[in-house]
Amino acid sequence: MPLTRRLLAEFLGTGLLVAIVIGSGIAAGRLSPDDTGLQLLQNSLTTVFGLGVLILLFGPVSGAHFNPVVSAVDWALGRRHGSGLSAADAAAYTAAQILGGTGGAVLANLMYELPPVTISGTARDGLGLWLGEFVATAGLIAVIVALARSGRAALSAVAVASWIGAAYWFTSSTSFANPAVTIARMFSDTFAGIAPGSVPAFVLVQIIGATIGAALAVSLYPDARAAAGDIVVPHEARTVAEGTTP
């Protein structure tokens, strides 16, 4: 699959994911201004449904990573087997994801007639939140790698979205689990925002969580490295009946 097509898929997918997260957060805040629990329910359900659809839409093109730590794990697991992203492709994926996510934040703001960029003032700091973010990210990576290794990557749209939806509620951080999404959420001073000063610690904990999650998956599935090309879903070009590639 040409890199340009894969990068476009990652850009659009991450952008739409952020627009879904922030847009539903804005809508929830307006619809239920006095009920934080209901706001979180509205935000989390919309994210679950939206993420599942985005994986189905863009997965066959790029794998539907939408997340720099997912791309980094794809590269790290597959580099010896030639089954994952190259280092250059992983870096390009990361750039596309961050740019797409930022664009998604701007899109969400504009849809609700807010300024294109509003810097969030919501501080998200403390050991409990960092631990929650570690658990959310480690679990996400373990789920993705385990599905790829066990030949069940086709279930990723359901399983990955379900994990994120569950982690919205059982982790203290509400499960960002994604450096690109975390960075993008700085640019919306709404229910889903995060203050710039809180971002570095969140991203660091996400990287650590992804590392531990990948190590856990490899300990459970020692040959998981050979399946790196199927993260999040298989996305190599395939021959169709007419003899062309999609």
Secondary structure by P-SEA (a helix, b strand, c coil): ccaaaaaaaaaaaaaaaaaaaaaaaaaaaaaccccaaaaaaaaaaaaaaaaaaaaaaccccccccccaaaaaaaaaacccccccccaaaaaaaaaaaaaaaaaaaaaaaaaaccccbbbbccccccaaaaaaaaaaaaaaaaaaaaaaaaccccaaaaaaaaaaaaaaccccccccccaaaaaaaccccccccccccccaaaaaaaaaaaaaaaaaaaaacccccccccccccccccccccccccc
